[in-house]
Amino acid sequence: MSFAEILGSTLSPDANIREQATRALESAEIESFPQYLLSLTQELVNDASPGDVRSAAGIALKNALSAKDETRREQYSQRWLQVSDTVRGQIKQGALISLGTDNHHVSMTAAQVVAAIIAIELPHGQWQDAITVLLQNVSTNNAGLKIASLQTIGYVCESIDPEILVTQSNPILTAVIQGANSDEPSQEVRFAAITALFNSLEFVRQNFENEGERNVIMQTVCEATQSPEPTVQVAAYECLVRIMQLYYDKMAFYMEKALLGLTVTGMKHAEEKIALQAIEFWSTLCDEEIELQLEEEEAQEYGRPLDRQNFQFAKSSLGLVMPTLLFLLTRQDEDADEDEWNVSMAAATCLSLLAQTVGNDIVSFVIPFVEQHIRNPDWHYREAAVMAFGSILDGPEPSVLNPLVTQALPVLIEMVKDQVVQVKDTAAWTLGRVCDLLMDCIQLGVHLHSLVSALVAGLEDNARIVSNCCWALMNITEQLGSTSADTYPLSDYFEGIVTALMRITESNVNENKSRTSAYETMATLASSGPKDTVPIIGKLGVAILDRLDTTIANAGQIVGTDDRVALGELQSNLLNVLTNVTRTLGRQVSEISDRMMTTVLQLLTTSSKQAAVSED
């Protein structure tokens, strides 16, 4: 069987044929590594071979040169360097030639091969002219060769220590800017160039120090956000995000002249990927300014001068940014998976970061929106209003938020019973934030009964709501509880909460980690309950032991890996509760200590393969 036939067989739909072909390749690699590489290279450059076979050859070649695991990557690197210069030269030449092939998939595979070789050789002072060759390719009129060479440069910039490429930053930057320029007719070339620029941003710091060169870079990226091709726009906004992260100190001029308007417009874009990157720009900007605020506080504390200036871009831009962000909160996708990142989630995260950045200044923008839409018949606006309110609870001063929270609490409590699951979920999350950050706003005599009643009722609801209701109950008991006290405001509700939590954890279902959240809440209640709750905590300990014994009895019936993992997670949750029960009961645990010891020893015997359970 020829090498081409073996490579073709690796793509067969028949698993047996694929396995035989893979073993044949592995044997060839072991028998003679240099010859194996040469055979792969011959197929890669062979225009007469089918494209998928050539691509398979390139992938096999790349996989023989690089690996994700650091130890293996170093082994592969040493193995390559031991190959003769002649053979290595032939392989490099073949990979470079393949960059210019008409088959896009083959040229992209060749780009990975060339980048893998450069990543090995350049740090060892070898193949010094590789970047020069790639830069010459970028200057040709062959669009395919341009794209593949820019892609290669991007891979190289991504995989090599920036310090190694610093000396070549000027020619790389020149070629990349040329490819990304608005005069470039091919949007594919622009995309490859912008991607390469993104990967090169760390080692062009010296270029960013030069105002003229910085202007050219920023103009090129800003113009790329206006490309007719969405992929180029997304890549350009990704560049802006990274530039703000790396070069915040240089951005004052560009924020005023272009970036504010561009990113606000980008946030409104109908293409979600573009909007997400434009929102991420502001989230990143906030991260930088929050960090600068912390540096300023530290400098004042130790009497040191500030090294950097906080330009307060977020504060000065609220008038343009906030209306857009608040509108984006209403762009929920009711059919999207809960873990799927979307525009409304990104907007909420950004709003939360803005609140931490600008503090009190954000309140005047958010509260009118909340008041206008909290009762809106359209659930999108109703949920957005609650999300906006919950997102600004960390940042502004408590004295500013307290009256607003006190006024909003009855409405929020009522909304946990809303007809729409998204609204209920966000209301429960917001109540959890209130209980975590602003517990003093809750007037116990006025709000506690209705709050606890709503949260306990929410435990019987959708799994998403259960998790947030559990979190809110945990926050309440952590804020109010003390094992040294005789009683606390939750004492009258304690048994009812525990009973509800035990009831919802009877099921084997752990959707959205709702069962895990319920057990965590039990553990928190057990660890913070005052003296008058000790009898209930003792009963909880017995009930948890009963459940642990049941899991031990059922362990022999578990067959599948997923079921075994689920059992281990359940046992860890139960042990977590039992640990806190033991701590709170103190000497009174003696009533069940013999049984506990028996159960724990049985668990140690039966859970030898579950390290987490043994540790618990």
ROPAFI-80989 format. One record per residue (C-alpha): residue number from 1; residue in one letter; x, y, z. Coordinates in steps of 0.02 Angstrom, whole numbers. Layout:
// residues N
{NUM,"a",{X,Y,Z}}
...
END
This chain:
// residues 616
{1,"m",{0,0,0}}
{2,"s",{71,171,-50}}
{3,"f",{90,314,73}}
{4,"a",{-52,408,-14}}
{5,"e",{-165,256,7}}
{6,"i",{-121,242,191}}
{7,"l",{-160,426,219}}
{8,"g",{-323,406,123}}
{9,"s",{-369,259,234}}
{10,"t",{-351,368,390}}
{11,"l",{-503,463,325}}
{12,"s",{-608,305,294}}
{13,"p",{-781,296,375}}
{14,"d",{-737,116,425}}
{15,"a",{-659,118,599}}
{16,"n",{-558,-41,567}}
{17,"i",{-480,31,409}}
{18,"r",{-439,194,501}}
{19,"e",{-358,98,643}}
{20,"q",{-251,-6,525}}
{21,"a",{-194,150,431}}
{22,"t",{-152,240,593}}
{23,"r",{-48,91,651}}
{24,"a",{42,89,482}}
{25,"l",{88,273,503}}
{26,"e",{148,244,680}}
{27,"s",{257,100,621}}
{28,"a",{331,208,483}}
{29,"e",{368,346,608}}
{30,"i",{458,226,725}}
{31,"e",{552,134,587}}
{32,"s",{631,290,512}}
{33,"f",{577,460,573}}
{34,"p",{670,561,438}}
{35,"q",{598,452,299}}
{36,"y",{425,465,377}}
{37,"l",{436,655,371}}
{38,"l",{498,654,192}}
{39,"s",{357,539,136}}
{40,"l",{228,652,217}}
{41,"t",{308,805,136}}
{42,"q",{304,724,-36}}
{43,"e",{116,697,-18}}
{44,"l",{89,873,49}}
{45,"v",{170,952,-105}}
{46,"n",{95,830,-231}}
{47,"d",{-31,930,-334}}
{48,"a",{-92,768,-413}}
{49,"s",{-150,696,-246}}
{50,"p",{-327,728,-182}}
{51,"g",{-340,880,-68}}
{52,"d",{-398,782,83}}
{53,"v",{-248,665,69}}
{54,"r",{-129,813,58}}
{55,"s",{-212,893,208}}
{56,"a",{-198,728,304}}
{57,"a",{-12,724,263}}
{58,"g",{9,902,327}}
{59,"i",{-85,866,488}}
{60,"a",{20,709,519}}
{61,"l",{177,812,486}}
{62,"k",{123,949,606}}
{63,"n",{77,821,739}}
{64,"a",{251,745,725}}
{65,"l",{326,915,765}}
{66,"s",{215,991,899}}
{67,"a",{106,940,1045}}
{68,"k",{0,1027,1176}}
{69,"d",{87,937,1319}}
{70,"e",{246,1032,1364}}
{71,"t",{352,878,1399}}
{72,"r",{303,794,1237}}
{73,"r",{327,957,1142}}
{74,"e",{507,967,1205}}
{75,"q",{536,785,1156}}
{76,"y",{470,818,981}}
{77,"s",{579,973,969}}
{78,"q",{738,876,1012}}
{79,"r",{689,737,892}}
{80,"w",{670,862,750}}
{81,"l",{835,948,786}}
{82,"q",{925,779,774}}
{83,"v",{864,757,594}}
{84,"s",{1000,801,467}}
{85,"d",{1007,977,395}}
{86,"t",{979,906,220}}
{87,"v",{817,817,266}}
{88,"r",{755,964,368}}
{89,"g",{792,1080,222}}
{90,"q",{689,971,103}}
{91,"i",{541,970,224}}
{92,"k",{548,1157,251}}
{93,"q",{557,1189,65}}
{94,"g",{409,1074,33}}
{95,"a",{304,1157,169}}
{96,"l",{345,1331,102}}
{97,"i",{298,1279,-75}}
{98,"s",{132,1210,-11}}
{99,"l",{87,1380,60}}
{100,"g",{57,1437,-119}}
{101,"t",{-54,1292,-174}}
{102,"d",{-226,1333,-244}}
{103,"n",{-311,1216,-119}}
{104,"h",{-356,1325,31}}
{105,"h",{-364,1181,156}}
{106,"v",{-194,1117,103}}
{107,"s",{-113,1289,114}}
{108,"m",{-187,1315,289}}
{109,"t",{-116,1147,343}}
{110,"a",{53,1194,270}}
{111,"a",{46,1355,372}}
{112,"q",{34,1251,530}}
{113,"v",{182,1145,475}}
{114,"v",{292,1296,436}}
{115,"a",{244,1379,602}}
{116,"a",{282,1218,698}}
{117,"i",{457,1210,621}}
{118,"i",{490,1394,656}}
{119,"a",{431,1373,836}}
{120,"i",{564,1238,859}}
{121,"e",{709,1314,763}}
{122,"l",{699,1501,793}}
{123,"p",{725,1490,983}}
{124,"h",{882,1387,944}}
{125,"g",{948,1520,826}}
{126,"q",{906,1420,669}}
{127,"w",{805,1457,511}}
{128,"q",{837,1642,538}}
{129,"d",{772,1689,365}}
{130,"a",{602,1603,388}}
{131,"i",{511,1763,436}}
{132,"t",{594,1855,292}}
{133,"v",{529,1724,169}}
{134,"l",{353,1738,239}}
{135,"l",{360,1928,230}}
{136,"q",{412,1919,48}}
{137,"n",{262,1807,15}}
{138,"v",{147,1938,89}}
{139,"s",{212,2063,-39}}
{140,"t",{160,1956,-188}}
{141,"n",{0,1971,-290}}
{142,"n",{-48,1790,-251}}
{143,"a",{-194,1809,-128}}
{144,"g",{-188,1627,-75}}
{145,"l",{-2,1635,-37}}
{146,"k",{-29,1800,56}}
{147,"i",{-165,1725,165}}
{148,"a",{-67,1568,206}}
{149,"s",{91,1666,246}}
{150,"l",{-3,1788,358}}
{151,"q",{-87,1640,442}}
{152,"t",{86,1566,471}}
{153,"i",{149,1729,546}}
{154,"g",{-3,1729,660}}
{155,"y",{32,1551,718}}
{156,"v",{215,1595,748}}
{157,"c",{172,1751,849}}
{158,"e",{50,1649,952}}
{159,"s",{168,1505,992}}
{160,"i",{339,1587,1017}}
{161,"d",{400,1688,1165}}
{162,"p",{375,1873,1116}}
{163,"e",{554,1913,1168}}
{164,"i",{621,1802,1028}}
{165,"l",{523,1900,896}}
{166,"v",{559,2076,961}}
{167,"t",{703,2101,841}}
{168,"q",{587,2062,694}}
{169,"s",{440,2165,755}}
{170,"n",{464,2304,627}}
{171,"p",{459,2198,467}}
{172,"i",{320,2087,538}}
{173,"l",{216,2239,584}}
{174,"t",{246,2318,413}}
{175,"a",{187,2163,322}}
{176,"v",{37,2137,435}}
{177,"i",{-19,2319,421}}
{178,"q",{0,2308,232}}
{179,"g",{-113,2155,228}}
{180,"a",{-241,2231,345}}
{181,"n",{-249,2399,256}}
{182,"s",{-417,2458,190}}
{183,"d",{-339,2465,15}}
{184,"e",{-318,2275,16}}
{185,"p",{-451,2209,-105}}
{186,"s",{-462,2035,-27}}
{187,"q",{-558,2028,137}}
{188,"e",{-484,1855,169}}
{189,"v",{-311,1933,164}}
{190,"r",{-369,2070,283}}
{191,"f",{-440,1942,403}}
{192,"a",{-277,1842,404}}
{193,"a",{-178,2003,430}}
{194,"i",{-287,2067,573}}
{195,"t",{-276,1896,656}}
{196,"a",{-87,1900,639}}
{197,"l",{-86,2077,711}}
{198,"f",{-187,2017,861}}
{199,"n",{-58,1882,894}}
{200,"s",{88,2004,875}}
{201,"l",{24,2142,990}}
{202,"e",{128,2088,1140}}
{203,"f",{297,2106,1055}}
{204,"v",{264,2270,963}}
{205,"r",{270,2372,1124}}
{206,"q",{416,2472,1058}}
{207,"n",{313,2517,904}}
{208,"f",{170,2575,1015}}
{209,"e",{289,2693,1103}}
{210,"n",{316,2782,936}}
{211,"e",{169,2899,905}}
{212,"g",{180,2889,716}}
{213,"e",{184,2700,711}}
{214,"r",{49,2690,844}}
{215,"n",{-63,2802,739}}
{216,"v",{-42,2689,588}}
{217,"i",{-85,2533,690}}
{218,"m",{-238,2612,769}}
{219,"q",{-300,2684,604}}
{220,"t",{-282,2514,520}}
{221,"v",{-378,2423,657}}
{222,"c",{-514,2556,668}}
{223,"e",{-539,2551,479}}
{224,"a",{-551,2362,487}}
{225,"t",{-702,2377,603}}
{226,"q",{-792,2452,453}}
{227,"s",{-751,2309,334}}
{228,"p",{-898,2238,236}}
{229,"e",{-845,2065,296}}
{230,"p",{-909,2022,472}}
{231,"t",{-762,1907,511}}
{232,"v",{-642,2052,482}}
{233,"q",{-747,2164,594}}
{234,"v",{-748,2036,734}}
{235,"a",{-559,2014,721}}
{236,"a",{-534,2203,722}}
{237,"y",{-639,2224,880}}
{238,"e",{-542,2082,960}}
{239,"c",{-385,2181,921}}
{240,"l",{-457,2336,1004}}
{241,"v",{-498,2235,1160}}
{242,"r",{-320,2170,1170}}
{243,"i",{-246,2342,1134}}
{244,"m",{-347,2419,1276}}
{245,"q",{-284,2282,1390}}
{246,"l",{-101,2303,1341}}
{247,"y",{-90,2489,1302}}
{248,"y",{-222,2578,1407}}
{249,"d",{-95,2715,1447}}
{250,"k",{-86,2764,1262}}
{251,"m",{-273,2767,1225}}
{252,"a",{-331,2943,1278}}
{253,"f",{-314,3021,1105}}
{254,"y",{-396,2873,1016}}
{255,"m",{-541,2861,1139}}
{256,"e",{-586,3041,1103}}
{257,"k",{-563,3031,914}}
{258,"a",{-630,2859,868}}
{259,"l",{-645,2717,994}}
{260,"l",{-794,2782,1093}}
{261,"g",{-902,2804,939}}
{262,"l",{-842,2645,853}}
{263,"t",{-873,2531,1002}}
{264,"v",{-1043,2604,1045}}
{265,"t",{-1094,2579,864}}
{266,"g",{-1020,2404,868}}
{267,"m",{-1123,2359,1022}}
{268,"k",{-1281,2395,922}}
{269,"h",{-1228,2285,775}}
{270,"a",{-1353,2153,719}}
{271,"e",{-1212,2025,703}}
{272,"e",{-1197,1954,879}}
{273,"k",{-1011,1913,868}}
{274,"i",{-971,2094,827}}
{275,"a",{-1083,2161,967}}
{276,"l",{-1004,2041,1092}}
{277,"q",{-828,2101,1053}}
{278,"a",{-881,2284,1063}}
{279,"i",{-958,2251,1234}}
{280,"e",{-801,2157,1286}}
{281,"f",{-701,2314,1245}}
{282,"w",{-793,2408,1382}}
{283,"s",{-781,2264,1504}}
{284,"t",{-594,2259,1476}}
{285,"l",{-580,2447,1495}}
{286,"c",{-671,2433,1662}}
{287,"d",{-554,2294,1719}}
{288,"e",{-407,2409,1684}}
{289,"e",{-483,2557,1776}}
{290,"i",{-533,2450,1926}}
{291,"e",{-353,2390,1935}}
{292,"l",{-292,2570,1925}}
{293,"q",{-408,2620,2067}}
{294,"l",{-335,2482,2174}}
{295,"e",{-159,2541,2130}}
{296,"e",{-208,2719,2177}}
{297,"e",{-276,2662,2347}}
{298,"e",{-117,2564,2379}}
{299,"a",{-8,2711,2329}}
{300,"q",{-102,2826,2448}}
{301,"e",{-90,2700,2589}}
{302,"y",{99,2685,2573}}
{303,"g",{132,2865,2521}}
{304,"r",{200,2817,2350}}
{305,"p",{179,2917,2189}}
{306,"l",{64,2844,2056}}
{307,"d",{153,2763,1910}}
{308,"r",{4,2772,1791}}
{309,"q",{-140,2889,1757}}
{310,"n",{-322,2836,1768}}
{311,"f",{-406,2928,1624}}
{312,"q",{-580,2880,1689}}
{313,"f",{-640,2836,1515}}
{314,"a",{-788,2740,1589}}
{315,"k",{-850,2887,1691}}
{316,"s",{-837,3013,1550}}
{317,"s",{-923,2896,1426}}
{318,"l",{-1075,2845,1528}}
{319,"g",{-1192,2959,1432}}
{320,"l",{-1160,2863,1270}}
{321,"v",{-1125,2689,1336}}
{322,"m",{-1265,2667,1463}}
{323,"p",{-1418,2687,1349}}
{324,"t",{-1345,2558,1231}}
{325,"l",{-1302,2434,1368}}
{326,"l",{-1474,2450,1448}}
{327,"f",{-1557,2418,1281}}
{328,"l",{-1447,2265,1252}}
{329,"l",{-1510,2190,1414}}
{330,"t",{-1677,2168,1326}}
{331,"r",{-1601,2060,1188}}
{332,"q",{-1620,1896,1284}}
{333,"d",{-1630,1737,1184}}
{334,"e",{-1764,1632,1268}}
{335,"d",{-1715,1477,1167}}
{336,"a",{-1528,1489,1205}}
{337,"d",{-1442,1369,1322}}
{338,"e",{-1418,1446,1494}}
{339,"d",{-1229,1429,1482}}
{340,"e",{-1222,1502,1306}}
{341,"w",{-1142,1674,1307}}
{342,"n",{-1252,1804,1222}}
{343,"v",{-1270,1992,1204}}
{344,"s",{-1386,2018,1352}}
{345,"m",{-1272,1918,1468}}
{346,"a",{-1119,2013,1407}}
{347,"a",{-1211,2178,1433}}
{348,"a",{-1257,2129,1612}}
{349,"t",{-1077,2083,1650}}
{350,"c",{-1015,2247,1576}}
{351,"l",{-1145,2344,1676}}
{352,"s",{-1086,2260,1836}}
{353,"l",{-905,2308,1797}}
{354,"l",{-957,2486,1756}}
{355,"a",{-1043,2498,1926}}
{356,"q",{-883,2444,2012}}
{357,"t",{-784,2569,1907}}
{358,"v",{-889,2727,1920}}
{359,"g",{-984,2695,2082}}
{360,"n",{-1125,2817,2122}}
{361,"d",{-1124,2895,1948}}
{362,"i",{-1209,2743,1872}}
{363,"v",{-1365,2754,1981}}
{364,"s",{-1444,2900,1890}}
{365,"f",{-1436,2805,1726}}
{366,"v",{-1505,2639,1789}}
{367,"i",{-1645,2686,1908}}
{368,"p",{-1755,2775,1778}}
{369,"f",{-1739,2622,1666}}
{370,"v",{-1789,2508,1811}}
{371,"e",{-1937,2617,1860}}
{372,"q",{-1997,2625,1680}}
{373,"h",{-1990,2438,1644}}
{374,"i",{-2005,2342,1808}}
{375,"r",{-2193,2319,1774}}
{376,"n",{-2179,2309,1584}}
{377,"p",{-2298,2179,1510}}
{378,"d",{-2158,2125,1392}}
{379,"w",{-2054,2004,1496}}
{380,"h",{-1894,2052,1402}}
{381,"y",{-1902,2228,1474}}
{382,"r",{-1962,2166,1644}}
{383,"e",{-1816,2047,1661}}
{384,"a",{-1694,2178,1595}}
{385,"a",{-1752,2300,1728}}
{386,"v",{-1721,2174,1867}}
{387,"m",{-1553,2125,1792}}
{388,"a",{-1500,2308,1780}}
{389,"f",{-1545,2336,1963}}
{390,"g",{-1454,2179,2022}}
{391,"s",{-1300,2221,1919}}
{392,"i",{-1265,2388,2005}}
{393,"l",{-1274,2328,2186}}
{394,"d",{-1084,2316,2199}}
{395,"g",{-999,2484,2169}}
{396,"p",{-1107,2630,2226}}
{397,"e",{-1101,2676,2411}}
{398,"p",{-1223,2584,2525}}
{399,"s",{-1295,2750,2581}}
{400,"v",{-1349,2783,2401}}
{401,"l",{-1415,2608,2371}}
{402,"n",{-1503,2576,2538}}
{403,"p",{-1661,2678,2507}}
{404,"l",{-1674,2611,2330}}
{405,"v",{-1658,2430,2386}}
{406,"t",{-1781,2454,2529}}
{407,"q",{-1908,2524,2406}}
{408,"a",{-1876,2386,2277}}
{409,"l",{-1878,2236,2395}}
{410,"p",{-2067,2204,2397}}
{411,"v",{-2072,2209,2207}}
{412,"l",{-1921,2093,2190}}
{413,"i",{-1996,1969,2314}}
{414,"e",{-2158,1971,2216}}
{415,"m",{-2064,1941,2052}}
{416,"v",{-1995,1775,2113}}
{417,"k",{-2173,1715,2076}}
{418,"d",{-2178,1791,1900}}
{419,"q",{-2254,1687,1760}}
{420,"v",{-2094,1691,1657}}
{421,"v",{-1949,1582,1714}}
{422,"q",{-1815,1706,1657}}
{423,"v",{-1892,1844,1762}}
{424,"k",{-1907,1731,1915}}
{425,"d",{-1727,1674,1895}}
{426,"t",{-1658,1851,1884}}
{427,"a",{-1767,1910,2030}}
{428,"a",{-1700,1767,2139}}
{429,"w",{-1521,1810,2086}}
{430,"t",{-1548,1993,2127}}
{431,"l",{-1617,1949,2299}}
{432,"g",{-1463,1842,2325}}
{433,"r",{-1354,1993,2283}}
{434,"v",{-1452,2101,2405}}
{435,"c",{-1431,1971,2543}}
{436,"d",{-1245,1958,2504}}
{437,"l",{-1199,2141,2484}}
{438,"l",{-1333,2246,2569}}
{439,"m",{-1411,2143,2708}}
{440,"d",{-1434,2300,2812}}
{441,"c",{-1564,2359,2686}}
{442,"i",{-1679,2217,2735}}
{443,"q",{-1794,2272,2877}}
{444,"l",{-1813,2106,2965}}
{445,"g",{-1981,2147,3044}}
{446,"v",{-2051,2206,2878}}
{447,"h",{-1968,2101,2742}}
{448,"l",{-1898,1939,2816}}
{449,"h",{-2058,1837,2819}}
{450,"s",{-2109,1874,2640}}
{451,"l",{-1928,1856,2580}}
{452,"v",{-1901,1685,2659}}
{453,"s",{-2074,1626,2605}}
{454,"a",{-2039,1674,2424}}
{455,"l",{-1868,1591,2424}}
{456,"v",{-1932,1430,2501}}
{457,"a",{-2075,1426,2374}}
{458,"g",{-1945,1452,2238}}
{459,"l",{-1859,1290,2294}}
{460,"e",{-2004,1195,2213}}
{461,"d",{-1981,1287,2048}}
{462,"n",{-1870,1270,1895}}
{463,"a",{-1692,1207,1931}}
{464,"r",{-1617,1377,1881}}
{465,"i",{-1724,1465,2010}}
{466,"v",{-1685,1334,2143}}
{467,"s",{-1498,1370,2131}}
{468,"n",{-1522,1558,2153}}
{469,"c",{-1649,1537,2294}}
{470,"c",{-1523,1424,2383}}
{471,"w",{-1387,1555,2360}}
{472,"a",{-1499,1690,2433}}
{473,"l",{-1543,1581,2584}}
{474,"m",{-1357,1543,2610}}
{475,"n",{-1318,1729,2609}}
{476,"i",{-1456,1767,2735}}
{477,"t",{-1399,1635,2858}}
{478,"e",{-1215,1683,2839}}
{479,"q",{-1256,1866,2872}}
{480,"l",{-1372,1834,3020}}
{481,"g",{-1309,1671,3096}}
{482,"s",{-1194,1637,3243}}
{483,"t",{-1171,1471,3332}}
{484,"s",{-1132,1563,3494}}
{485,"a",{-1299,1657,3496}}
{486,"d",{-1454,1588,3582}}
{487,"t",{-1566,1628,3435}}
{488,"y",{-1574,1726,3272}}
{489,"p",{-1705,1798,3154}}
{490,"l",{-1711,1637,3050}}
{491,"s",{-1745,1523,3199}}
{492,"d",{-1933,1520,3169}}
{493,"y",{-1904,1473,2986}}
{494,"f",{-1757,1355,3013}}
{495,"e",{-1851,1189,3018}}
{496,"g",{-1961,1235,2871}}
{497,"i",{-1810,1282,2764}}
{498,"v",{-1719,1121,2808}}
{499,"t",{-1876,1017,2772}}
{500,"a",{-1897,1101,2602}}
{501,"l",{-1714,1072,2558}}
{502,"m",{-1724,889,2609}}
{503,"r",{-1879,867,2503}}
{504,"i",{-1804,937,2343}}
{505,"t",{-1645,834,2364}}
{506,"e",{-1741,669,2369}}
{507,"s",{-1731,663,2180}}
{508,"n",{-1580,594,2088}}
{509,"v",{-1588,742,1968}}
{510,"n",{-1453,876,1985}}
{511,"e",{-1503,990,1842}}
{512,"n",{-1410,1157,1846}}
{513,"k",{-1322,1092,2003}}
{514,"s",{-1485,1126,2097}}
{515,"r",{-1464,975,2212}}
{516,"t",{-1284,1023,2249}}
{517,"s",{-1341,1201,2290}}
{518,"a",{-1473,1133,2409}}
{519,"y",{-1345,1027,2503}}
{520,"e",{-1227,1177,2512}}
{521,"t",{-1368,1277,2589}}
{522,"m",{-1400,1140,2717}}
{523,"a",{-1215,1140,2760}}
{524,"t",{-1218,1330,2783}}
{525,"l",{-1373,1320,2893}}
{526,"a",{-1290,1185,2997}}
{527,"s",{-1130,1286,3019}}
{528,"s",{-1213,1450,3069}}
{529,"g",{-1368,1398,3166}}
{530,"p",{-1380,1467,3346}}
{531,"k",{-1416,1364,3502}}
{532,"d",{-1604,1352,3480}}
{533,"t",{-1580,1264,3311}}
{534,"v",{-1464,1128,3379}}
{535,"p",{-1604,997,3399}}
{536,"i",{-1654,1023,3215}}
{537,"i",{-1470,1013,3162}}
{538,"g",{-1457,849,3259}}
{539,"k",{-1607,778,3164}}
{540,"l",{-1528,838,3002}}
{541,"g",{-1371,740,3045}}
{542,"v",{-1470,580,3068}}
{543,"a",{-1564,608,2903}}
{544,"i",{-1399,637,2811}}
{545,"l",{-1328,476,2886}}
{546,"d",{-1481,383,2823}}
{547,"r",{-1448,448,2648}}
{548,"l",{-1263,405,2656}}
{549,"d",{-1306,228,2708}}
{550,"t",{-1425,215,2560}}
{551,"t",{-1288,270,2440}}
{552,"i",{-1171,137,2512}}
{553,"a",{-1304,3,2492}}
{554,"n",{-1336,56,2311}}
{555,"a",{-1153,74,2263}}
{556,"g",{-1141,-106,2203}}
{557,"q",{-1277,-74,2074}}
{558,"i",{-1183,69,1991}}
{559,"v",{-1107,18,1824}}
{560,"g",{-1080,169,1709}}
{561,"t",{-943,298,1733}}
{562,"d",{-1068,443,1734}}
{563,"d",{-1172,359,1869}}
{564,"r",{-1016,327,1972}}
{565,"v",{-964,510,1959}}
{566,"a",{-1140,565,2008}}
{567,"l",{-1137,450,2160}}
{568,"g",{-968,518,2213}}
{569,"e",{-1032,697,2198}}
{570,"l",{-1187,655,2301}}
{571,"q",{-1083,572,2437}}
{572,"s",{-967,724,2444}}
{573,"n",{-1117,839,2464}}
{574,"l",{-1187,733,2605}}
{575,"l",{-1018,725,2693}}
{576,"n",{-1003,914,2680}}
{577,"v",{-1168,934,2773}}
{578,"l",{-1119,802,2901}}
{579,"t",{-952,888,2935}}
{580,"n",{-1039,1052,2977}}
{581,"v",{-1170,963,3082}}
{582,"t",{-1028,883,3183}}
{583,"r",{-941,1049,3212}}
{584,"t",{-1100,1134,3272}}
{585,"l",{-1158,991,3384}}
{586,"g",{-990,978,3470}}
{587,"r",{-999,853,3614}}
{588,"q",{-1183,821,3577}}
{589,"v",{-1130,727,3420}}
{590,"s",{-1088,581,3536}}
{591,"e",{-1269,521,3517}}
{592,"i",{-1235,474,3335}}
{593,"s",{-1045,463,3336}}
{594,"d",{-1035,271,3333}}
{595,"r",{-1151,264,3184}}
{596,"m",{-1054,403,3097}}
{597,"m",{-891,309,3121}}
{598,"t",{-965,150,3048}}
{599,"t",{-1034,243,2897}}
{600,"v",{-873,337,2864}}
{601,"l",{-768,179,2875}}
{602,"q",{-886,93,2752}}
{603,"l",{-868,241,2635}}
{604,"l",{-679,233,2644}}
{605,"t",{-689,49,2597}}
{606,"t",{-813,67,2453}}
{607,"s",{-750,231,2379}}
{608,"s",{-568,189,2349}}
{609,"k",{-582,250,2170}}
{610,"q",{-667,413,2221}}
{611,"a",{-525,520,2288}}
{612,"a",{-639,668,2326}}
{613,"v",{-756,560,2432}}
{614,"s",{-609,485,2529}}
{615,"e",{-541,660,2562}}
{616,"d",{-711,722,2624}}
END
